[in-house]
């Protein structure tokens, strides 16, 4: 067991340094002086080089070869699975390339934010082309020797959802699309159309309300904090897990639901067994599972009829009389209103996955080399009009709306829809197990749902592979049926279909 102990001691330091690197990213997105970007890019590159050197240290291979896995318990074997996978990935990527990706994507975040603010895709296109070039080089390195079936997109996807393939996800998404499109068409053509919530909503009051909601959904602010960012995100694990949000005086739901969404990510990290702290098991097992937690918090729980009935009262106390009056059904309809919109993060549940499926197709084309980065805006606008029937009016409502490609997260987007699929499975099982769920949510009590998720999913961290974790939690292999059934039932009620 000496080799295992030495490996885990080494790994603990690597995990701690990775958390420091993540804190640099959080700082850059929240409070870093804008003019500090060039220096931050060098810092990010230096930190990535340190991490890459540790992750490719020859001692890891020697330790792995000396460890008798049969003598380890389930936790030990899971640790080795993660370490071996990361070691094999890291040793395929040259240190020079890893550092260059870190530097360029750090610089690109600032350029993206400026281009987005100016609706100027042409200003961002050159750095996007460079990022795509670097990610294709990384994918080629990962595919050496026939790994990942030689598919560069699969090599990148595996970093976010181990074991998933582009072809497998494309098949799943193809089974989702027809029923989603049919439901959208029925909803938009319905005689009854819920009215939106209108008015002006004080932004300080929004932040105070969202902080209360984050705590109600289990976020421990003794080990976290809430800040503002251009694009809301969650960062960190273990004892330091931070989230960000954004406000709009015309749309309080943006702040409310983006905060609850990020709280889902944060609570997952905070609820992982503390025995796994600063080990490979001490963080969410995949982005698909992570998104299942944020999406079930945001949608199945916080957009449900019982919870929105309670939320209506909280919002009236925060902002004064609402345009929906005291009609809880009208408020429920306003929360879940389906309408053509440009922004993925603000999309209703019916159309959200259609936004993701478009991005999935476009990024696969960029990585495959069949779509040049300079042509992304034109391709995006054409696809958006075909999928949603609306012409994109400006770049910030189009291909510049998301931060992901600027930071090199190719392969991340499909995990949003995979997370929705997982969330659908989890919610069906949760309702079967918790007959009192609606009554609790109607009182603003999230404890039964949070306890169920913590026990079935969150405490396990990286102990199980993603699909195995979902099957253990629900008793069935993941599939699209529960999500589609949930959406059809919910929106049939709202739109009186």
C-alpha positions as MATLAB code, in Angstrom:
seq = 'XXXXXXXXXXXXXXXXXXXXXXXXXXXXXXXXXXXXXXXXXXXXXXXXXXXXXXXXXXXXXXXXXXXXXXXXXXXXXXXXXXXXXXXXXXXXXXXXXXXXXXXXXXXXXXXXXXXXXXXXXXXXXXXXXXXXXXXXXXXXXXXXXXXXXXXXXXXXXXXXXXXXXXXXXXXXXXXXXXXXXXXXXXXXXXXXXXXXXXXXXXXXXXXXXXXXXXXXXXXXXXXXXXXXXXXXXXXXXXXXXXXXXXXXXXXXXXXXXXXXXXXXXXXXXXXXXXXXXXXXXXXXXXXXXXXXXXXXXXXXXXXXXXXXXXXXXXXXXXXXXXXXXXXXXXXXXXXXXXXXXXXXXXXXXXXXXXXXXXXXXXXXXXXXXXXXXXXXXXXXXXXXXXXXXXXXXXXXXXXXXXXXXXXXXXXXXXXXXXXXXXXXXXXXXXXXXXXXXXXXXXXXXXXXXXXXXXXXXXXXXXXXXXXXXXXXXXXXXXXXXXXXXXXXXXXXXXXXX';
ca = [
       0.000    0.000    0.000;
       3.036    2.314    0.178;
       2.799    3.151   -3.529;
      -0.905    4.025   -3.178;
      -0.254    6.312   -0.189;
       2.590    8.064   -2.008;
       0.458    8.510   -5.118;
      -2.445    9.985   -3.136;
      -0.170   12.383   -1.248;
       1.193   13.591   -4.563;
      -2.329   13.812   -5.976;
      -3.568   15.885   -3.027;
      -1.051   18.603   -3.825;
      -1.995   18.508   -7.509;
      -5.683   18.858   -6.623;
      -4.881   21.807   -4.341;
      -2.950   23.559   -7.111;
      -5.834   22.953   -9.537;
      -8.127   24.734   -7.094;
      -5.705   27.684   -7.015;
      -5.749   27.778  -10.814;
      -9.535   27.800  -10.728;
      -9.478   30.718   -8.316;
      -7.438   32.697  -10.839;
     -10.216   32.118  -13.359;
     -12.894   33.170  -10.883;
     -10.979   36.338  -10.081;
     -10.598   37.166  -13.762;
     -14.341   36.920  -14.348;
     -15.385   38.913  -11.284;
     -12.991   41.461   -9.773;
      -9.736   41.481  -11.760;
      -8.797   44.908  -13.187;
      -9.425   44.759  -16.930;
      -5.969   46.072  -17.754;
      -4.410   43.154  -15.870;
      -5.451   40.678  -18.584;
      -2.013   40.296  -20.266;
      -0.334   39.456  -16.961;
      -3.171   37.113  -15.970;
      -2.696   35.247  -19.243;
       0.956   34.611  -18.350;
      -0.046   33.545  -14.837;
      -2.592   31.104  -16.243;
      -0.001   29.698  -18.632;
       2.543   29.298  -15.824;
       0.043   27.555  -13.576;
      -1.020   25.201  -16.370;
       2.620   24.303  -17.024;
       3.079   23.456  -13.342;
      -0.069   21.335  -13.331;
       0.825   19.623  -16.591;
       4.274   18.744  -15.230;
       2.693   17.164  -12.168;
       0.040   15.327  -14.181;
       2.697   13.819  -16.455;
       5.271   13.100  -13.745;
       6.843    9.681  -14.533;
       6.422    8.716  -10.894;
       2.665    8.466  -11.482;
       3.198    5.709  -14.037;
       5.608    3.942  -11.678;
       3.179    4.149   -8.750;
       0.309    2.884  -10.893;
       2.370   -0.100  -12.029;
       3.221   -1.036   -8.428;
      -0.280   -0.816   -6.941;
      -2.263   -4.011   -6.462;
      -5.805   -2.864   -7.258;
      -7.214   -6.059   -5.808;
      -6.026   -4.920   -2.382;
      -7.952   -1.613   -2.628;
     -11.521   -0.838   -1.643;
     -14.056    0.788   -3.994;
     -12.783    4.276   -3.148;
      -9.194    3.347   -3.897;
     -10.105    1.712   -7.199;
     -12.148    4.755   -8.221;
      -9.243    7.062   -7.376;
      -6.971    4.992   -9.599;
      -9.515    5.058  -12.427;
      -9.532    8.863  -12.443;
      -5.769    9.205  -11.999;
      -5.006    6.718  -14.754;
      -7.434    8.382  -17.166;
      -6.005   11.840  -16.507;
      -2.417   10.594  -16.682;
      -3.029    8.939  -20.042;
      -4.651   12.121  -21.386;
      -2.006   14.462  -19.999;
       0.974   12.451  -21.246;
      -0.380   12.667  -24.789;
      -0.471   16.488  -24.776;
       2.863   18.359  -24.991;
       3.522   20.792  -22.145;
       4.056   23.572  -24.678;
       0.583   23.041  -26.095;
      -1.126   22.851  -22.698;
       0.491   26.125  -21.655;
      -0.330   27.819  -24.950;
      -3.995   26.852  -24.677;
      -4.141   28.269  -21.143;
      -2.532   31.543  -22.206;
      -4.571   32.077  -25.372;
      -7.908   31.243  -23.743;
      -7.155   33.577  -20.832;
      -6.489   36.399  -23.289;
      -9.533   35.418  -25.340;
     -11.943   35.821  -22.428;
     -11.285   39.558  -22.340;
     -11.424   39.855  -26.126;
     -14.711   37.955  -26.179;
     -16.259   40.217  -23.534;
     -15.197   43.321  -25.479;
     -16.430   41.911  -28.815;
     -19.714   40.885  -27.206;
     -20.211   44.354  -25.757;
     -19.510   45.878  -29.175;
     -21.461   43.279  -31.205;
     -18.310   42.803  -33.250;
     -17.714   39.187  -34.242;
     -14.942   40.205  -36.658;
     -12.886   41.453  -33.695;
     -13.156   38.067  -32.009;
     -12.850   35.806  -35.060;
      -9.008   35.733  -35.238;
      -8.562   34.578  -31.644;
     -11.398   32.057  -32.054;
      -9.601   30.654  -35.093;
      -6.449   30.306  -33.008;
      -8.342   28.525  -30.212;
      -9.905   26.093  -32.680;
      -6.485   25.443  -34.166;
      -5.036   24.699  -30.713;
      -7.949   22.476  -29.707;
      -7.667   20.517  -32.939;
      -3.953   20.073  -32.228;
      -4.792   18.880  -28.723;
      -7.417   16.476  -30.079;
      -4.951   15.067  -32.604;
      -2.459   14.421  -29.809;
      -5.113   12.684  -27.733;
      -6.126   10.497  -30.691;
      -2.570    9.279  -31.332;
      -2.366    5.535  -31.771;
      -6.063    5.235  -32.572;
      -7.371    6.393  -29.193;
     -11.001    7.586  -29.180;
     -11.444    5.820  -32.487;
      -9.437    8.620  -34.052;
     -12.376   11.020  -33.627;
     -11.033   14.415  -32.472;
     -14.371   15.583  -31.105;
     -14.720   12.454  -28.976;
     -11.260   13.118  -27.549;
     -12.364   16.563  -26.373;
     -15.816   15.423  -25.229;
     -14.270   12.773  -22.993;
     -12.811   15.506  -20.795;
     -16.340   16.573  -19.803;
     -18.346   13.353  -20.080;
     -16.100   10.281  -19.822;
     -17.215    7.472  -22.079;
     -19.588    9.563  -24.196;
     -19.161    9.846  -27.973;
     -20.335   12.439  -30.460;
     -22.132    9.748  -32.449;
     -23.907    8.422  -29.367;
     -25.038   11.875  -28.312;
     -26.139   12.716  -31.843;
     -28.356    9.621  -31.784;
     -29.829   10.602  -28.413;
     -30.429   14.161  -29.560;
     -32.079   12.957  -32.758;
     -34.591   11.071  -30.607;
     -35.281   14.238  -28.587;
     -35.756   16.684  -31.436;
     -39.060   15.503  -33.022;
     -41.084   15.566  -29.792;
     -39.491   18.862  -28.699;
     -40.305   20.536  -32.008;
     -43.839   19.124  -32.004;
     -44.413   20.353  -28.450;
     -43.046   23.792  -29.280;
     -45.329   24.067  -32.299;
     -48.376   23.072  -30.254;
     -47.474   25.498  -27.482;
     -46.804   28.478  -29.729;
     -49.992   27.774  -31.644;
     -52.168   27.408  -28.541;
     -55.132   29.719  -28.037;
     -54.109   30.373  -24.453;
     -50.821   32.268  -24.120;
     -49.601   33.221  -20.615;
     -48.799   36.892  -20.126;
     -45.219   37.848  -19.234;
     -44.279   39.450  -15.946;
     -43.756   43.162  -16.600;
     -42.389   46.105  -14.649;
     -39.119   47.434  -13.306;
     -37.338   45.427  -10.645;
     -34.716   46.997   -8.398;
     -31.390   45.263   -8.952;
     -30.305   45.497   -5.315;
     -33.556   43.812   -4.347;
     -32.903   41.130   -6.969;
     -29.511   40.367   -5.445;
     -30.969   40.200   -1.931;
     -33.738   37.853   -3.095;
     -31.387   35.586   -5.023;
     -29.077   35.285   -2.015;
     -32.032   34.111    0.080;
     -33.056   31.664   -2.626;
     -29.530   30.270   -2.877;
     -29.551   29.536    0.844;
     -33.055   28.036    0.624;
     -31.695   25.649   -1.999;
     -28.940   24.546    0.344;
     -26.022   26.816   -0.586;
     -23.672   27.206    2.378;
     -22.417   30.790    2.244;
     -19.898   30.049    5.007;
     -18.087   28.113    2.270;
     -19.120   30.232   -0.695;
     -19.979   33.647   -2.056;
     -22.131   35.223   -4.779;
     -20.718   37.783   -7.194;
     -21.659   39.291  -10.548;
     -20.259   38.205  -13.899;
     -21.043   38.692  -17.580;
     -21.845   34.990  -17.845;
     -22.994   33.275  -14.599;
     -20.858   30.333  -13.490;
     -19.867   28.199  -10.505;
     -16.266   27.675   -9.424;
     -14.437   25.526   -6.911;
     -15.100   22.435   -4.845;
     -14.922   21.277   -1.257;
     -14.699   24.085    1.277;
     -14.622   26.983   -1.217;
     -17.369   26.945   -3.845;
     -18.338   30.259   -5.450;
     -21.118   31.291   -7.801;
     -21.932   34.355   -9.868;
     -25.135   35.844  -11.236;
     -26.314   38.818  -13.274;
     -29.289   41.165  -13.047;
     -31.616   42.941  -15.458;
     -34.072   45.580  -14.177;
     -36.647   44.400  -16.733;
     -36.332   40.683  -16.017;
     -36.008   39.438  -12.425;
     -36.421   35.830  -13.549;
     -32.971   35.998  -15.162;
     -31.320   36.633  -11.798;
     -33.595   34.258   -9.891;
     -33.157   31.264  -12.142;
     -29.513   31.747  -13.092;
     -28.723   31.915   -9.362;
     -30.718   28.768   -8.601;
     -29.033   27.059  -11.559;
     -25.544   27.897  -10.312;
     -26.604   26.946   -6.796;
     -27.328   23.471   -8.128;
     -23.727   23.204   -9.291;
     -22.387   24.622   -6.034;
     -24.477   22.460   -3.719;
     -23.345   19.358   -5.611;
     -19.744   20.254   -4.843;
     -20.497   21.186   -1.237;
     -22.348   17.935   -0.526;
     -19.589   15.598   -1.734;
     -18.280   13.392    1.051;
     -15.616   15.435    2.867;
     -13.437   12.319    3.033;
     -12.887   12.889   -0.707;
     -11.589   16.452   -0.267;
      -8.618   17.229   -2.556;
      -8.722   13.810   -4.183;
      -9.959   12.828   -7.660;
     -13.302   11.859   -6.104;
     -13.749   15.268   -4.485;
     -15.549   16.906   -7.394;
     -18.505   16.220   -9.655;
     -17.971   13.120  -11.778;
     -18.901   14.731  -15.105;
     -20.436   17.854  -16.556;
     -23.538   15.899  -17.578;
     -24.146   14.902  -13.955;
     -23.257   18.434  -12.857;
     -25.821   19.881  -15.241;
     -28.403   17.397  -13.988;
     -28.114   19.018  -10.567;
     -28.287   22.614  -11.804;
     -31.166   21.849  -14.184;
     -33.271   19.894  -11.680;
     -32.829   22.723   -9.169;
     -33.753   25.366  -11.738;
     -36.532   23.597  -13.630;
     -38.233   20.592  -12.072;
     -38.070   22.120   -8.590;
     -37.931   25.925   -8.870;
     -40.205   26.264  -11.934;
     -42.778   23.794  -10.611;
     -46.345   24.913   -9.885;
     -45.990   24.304   -6.128;
     -42.741   26.245   -5.754;
     -43.724   29.156   -8.007;
     -46.822   29.610   -5.839;
     -44.507   30.218   -2.898;
     -42.021   32.264   -4.974;
     -44.780   34.635   -6.087;
     -45.239   35.784   -2.500;
     -41.493   36.241   -2.008;
     -41.213   38.343   -5.164;
     -44.201   40.475   -4.187;
     -42.510   41.177   -0.866;
     -39.254   42.039   -2.626;
     -40.634   44.200   -5.458;
     -44.178   45.177   -4.565;
     -47.362   44.221   -6.449;
     -46.701   42.058   -9.506;
     -48.309   42.430  -12.923;
     -49.791   38.937  -12.498;
     -51.568   40.065   -9.355;
     -52.145   37.311   -6.823;
     -53.054   34.745   -9.477;
     -50.670   31.825   -8.843;
     -51.578   30.104  -12.126;
     -50.820   33.288  -14.083;
     -47.485   33.615  -12.269;
     -46.669   29.950  -12.987;
     -47.407   30.642  -16.650;
     -45.210   33.749  -16.661;
     -42.291   31.814  -15.169;
     -42.609   29.081  -17.811;
     -43.694   31.163  -20.809;
     -42.508   29.783  -24.172;
     -41.470   32.407  -26.695;
     -38.922   32.833  -29.474;
     -35.713   34.174  -27.982;
     -32.057   34.409  -28.856;
     -30.366   33.613  -25.538;
     -29.745   30.019  -24.471;
     -29.460   30.789  -20.756;
     -32.839   32.547  -20.832;
     -34.595   29.940  -22.980;
     -37.697   28.138  -21.765;
     -37.552   24.417  -21.042;
     -39.236   23.477  -24.312;
     -36.701   25.230  -26.534;
     -33.558   25.137  -24.390;
     -32.287   21.858  -25.777;
     -32.782   23.053  -29.345;
     -30.303   25.844  -28.563;
     -27.827   23.242  -27.293;
     -28.288   20.900  -30.231;
     -27.414   23.729  -32.615;
     -24.195   24.505  -30.735;
     -23.296   20.819  -30.592;
     -23.534   20.531  -34.378;
     -21.583   23.736  -35.011;
     -18.706   22.909  -32.689;
     -18.393   19.399  -34.110;
     -18.044   21.005  -37.536;
     -15.380   23.421  -36.310;
     -13.341   20.633  -34.723;
     -13.794   18.454  -37.822;
     -12.517   21.348  -39.966;
     -15.669   21.597  -42.084;
     -16.611   24.991  -40.607;
     -13.969   27.719  -40.416;
     -14.060   29.962  -37.354;
     -14.329   33.056  -39.549;
     -17.574   31.657  -41.006;
     -19.174   30.860  -37.641;
     -21.405   33.941  -37.471;
     -22.911   33.310  -40.881;
     -23.421   29.595  -40.135;
     -24.909   30.367  -36.723;
     -27.378   32.915  -38.082;
     -28.545   30.631  -40.878;
     -29.006   27.670  -38.534;
     -30.771   29.780  -35.907;
     -33.288   31.106  -38.402;
     -33.911   27.588  -39.693;
     -34.375   26.145  -36.185;
     -36.247   29.000  -34.513;
     -37.792   30.999  -37.345;
     -36.177   34.235  -36.162;
     -33.357   36.206  -37.757;
     -30.476   37.074  -35.393;
     -30.276   40.846  -35.004;
     -26.801   41.233  -33.483;
     -23.762   39.200  -32.530;
     -24.363   39.394  -28.773;
     -27.688   37.687  -29.396;
     -25.964   35.196  -31.669;
     -22.605   33.471  -31.701;
     -21.020   35.800  -29.115;
     -23.574   35.157  -26.374;
     -21.746   32.220  -24.732;
     -18.298   32.308  -23.155;
     -17.532   28.613  -23.770;
     -15.642   28.704  -27.057;
     -13.543   31.675  -25.946;
     -12.172   29.560  -23.091;
     -11.713   26.466  -25.239;
     -14.596   24.385  -23.858;
     -15.238   22.386  -27.015;
     -17.246   19.308  -26.045;
     -18.949   21.036  -23.113;
     -22.210   22.154  -24.768;
     -23.821   18.708  -25.240;
     -23.514   18.039  -21.512;
     -26.264   20.619  -20.933;
     -28.802   18.493  -22.770;
     -27.368   15.287  -21.352;
     -27.829   16.910  -17.940;
     -31.468   17.598  -18.765;
     -31.921   13.944  -19.716;
     -30.340   12.845  -16.427;
     -32.483   15.378  -14.528;
     -35.632   13.958  -16.111;
     -34.681   10.483  -14.909;
     -33.841   11.719  -11.412;
     -37.041   13.724  -11.068;
     -39.240   10.761  -11.995;
     -37.527    8.623   -9.362;
     -37.655   11.442   -6.805;
     -41.404   11.863   -7.223;
     -41.917    8.134   -6.811;
     -39.931    8.201   -3.570;
     -41.277   11.476   -2.137;
     -45.099   11.620   -2.220;
     -44.921   14.726    0.002;
     -42.728   16.643   -2.473;
     -45.384   19.009   -3.871;
     -46.668   19.964   -0.417;
     -43.141   20.743    0.732;
     -42.311   22.849   -2.328;
     -45.587   24.757   -1.969;
     -44.318   25.879    1.439;
     -40.911   26.798    0.019;
     -39.414   23.736    1.693;
     -36.723   22.201   -0.494;
     -35.302   19.911    2.206;
     -36.899   16.638    1.019;
     -35.666   17.130   -2.553;
     -32.226   18.297   -1.441;
     -31.831   15.364    0.926;
     -32.810   12.893   -1.799;
     -30.312   14.350   -4.278;
     -27.534   14.555   -1.697;
     -27.975   10.906   -0.785;
     -28.537    9.497   -4.278;
     -26.114   11.635   -6.293;
     -24.100   14.376   -4.677;
     -22.283   12.718   -1.776;
     -20.672   10.191   -4.127;
     -18.572   12.759   -6.012;
     -16.493   10.880   -8.566;
     -16.979    7.438   -7.042;
     -19.079    6.052   -9.902;
     -19.039    6.563  -13.651;
     -21.775    9.001  -14.821;
     -24.298    6.576  -16.338;
     -23.735    4.121  -13.479;
     -24.413    6.861  -10.929;
     -27.721    7.790  -12.577;
     -28.795    4.170  -12.841;
     -27.959    3.567   -9.170;
     -29.968    6.658   -8.210;
     -33.035    5.852  -10.306;
     -33.049    2.099  -10.812;
     -32.995    2.425  -14.609;
     -30.518    3.258  -17.341;
     -30.670    6.899  -18.512;
     -33.063    7.610  -21.376;
     -34.925   10.540  -22.939;
     -38.438    9.319  -22.085;
     -38.788   10.792  -18.574;
     -37.666   14.256  -19.703;
     -40.019   14.333  -22.687;
     -42.951   13.012  -20.655;
     -42.347   15.649  -17.979;
     -42.199   18.484  -20.516;
     -45.323   17.380  -22.375;
     -47.354   17.014  -19.190;
     -46.198   20.336  -17.719;
     -46.693   22.489  -20.784;
     -49.989   20.857  -21.724;
     -51.271   22.149  -18.388;
     -49.844   25.646  -18.774;
     -51.050   26.082  -22.355;
     -54.320   24.165  -21.883;
     -53.534   21.802  -24.720;
];
